[in-house]
């Protein structure tokens, strides 16, 4: 597993933990809610559920797009190896110049 995957999984786990904590807090305050607080609690519950769904769909979409980009890059590098080497060298040179300016 590379560093990007580890960071992404850690961020996702942290986000889910925060969502679970909010859910637990809302459950703990159920008996104390009255009037407008109940309406607000219901609205928060709906938004929390919607956010969970959106995060799930977004993470699936990112995974699909990432795999698609990796396949396209792999195909390009195999069909145009010298151009890929030249592009990598140019990026490396540009980064070297930028880092050297510090």
C-alpha positions in Angstrom: 0.0 0.0 0.0 1.4 3.4 -1.0 1.4 6.6 1.1 -1.5 8.2 -0.8 -3.7 5.1 -0.2 -2.8 5.1 3.5 -3.5 8.8 3.9 -6.8 8.5 2.0 -7.9 5.5 4.2 -6.9 7.3 7.4 -8.8 10.4 6.3 -11.8 8.3 5.4 -11.7 6.5 8.8 -11.4 9.8 10.7 -14.3 11.3 8.8 -16.5 8.2 9.6 -15.4 8.4 13.2 -16.5 12.0 13.4 -19.8 11.1 11.7 -20.3 8.3 14.2 -19.5 10.6 17.1 -22.1 13.1 15.9 -24.6 10.3 15.5 -23.9 9.1 19.1 -24.3 12.7 20.4 -27.6 13.0 18.7 -28.8 9.7 20.1 -27.7 10.7 23.6 -29.7 14.0 23.4 -32.9 12.5 22.0 -34.7 12.6 25.4 -33.6 16.2 26.0 -34.9 17.6 22.7 -38.1 19.7 22.7 -39.8 22.0 20.2 -37.4 23.6 17.8 -34.6 21.4 19.1 -36.4 18.4 17.7 -36.8 20.0 14.3 -33.2 21.0 14.3 -32.2 17.5 15.4 -34.3 16.0 12.6 -32.7 18.3 10.0 -29.2 17.4 11.2 -30.0 13.7 11.0 -31.2 14.2 7.4 -28.1 16.1 6.4 -25.8 13.6 8.2 -27.4 10.7 6.3 -27.1 12.7 3.0 -23.5 13.5 3.7 -22.7 9.8 4.3 -24.4 8.8 1.0 -22.5 11.5 -0.9 -19.1 10.5 0.7 -19.8 6.9 -0.3 -20.6 7.8 -3.9 -17.7 10.3 -4.1 -15.2 7.8 -2.9 -16.4 5.2 -5.4 -16.2 7.8 -8.2 -12.7 8.8 -7.2 -11.6 5.1 -7.2 -13.1 4.5 -10.7 -11.5 7.7 -12.1 -8.2 6.9 -10.5 -8.2 3.4 -12.0 -9.1 4.8 -15.4 -6.3 7.4 -15.2 -3.8 4.7 -14.2 -4.8 2.5 -17.2 -4.6 5.4 -19.6 -1.2 6.4 -18.2 0.0 2.8 -18.5 -1.1 2.5 -22.1 0.5 5.8 -23.0 3.8 4.9 -21.4 3.8 1.6 -23.2 3.0 3.1 -26.6 5.2 6.2 -26.3 8.1 5.3 -23.9 10.5 8.0 -25.1 7.9 10.8 -24.8 7.1 9.6 -21.3 10.8 9.6 -20.3 11.1 13.1 -21.8 8.1 14.4 -19.9 9.3 12.9 -16.7 12.7 14.5 -17.2 11.1 17.9 -17.9 9.0 17.7 -14.7 12.0 16.6 -12.7 14.0 19.5 -14.0 11.3 22.0 -13.3 10.9 20.6 -9.7 14.6 20.8 -9.3 14.8 24.4 -10.4 11.9 25.3 -8.1 13.3 23.5 -5.1 16.8 25.0 -5.8 15.4 28.5 -5.6 14.7 28.2 -1.9 
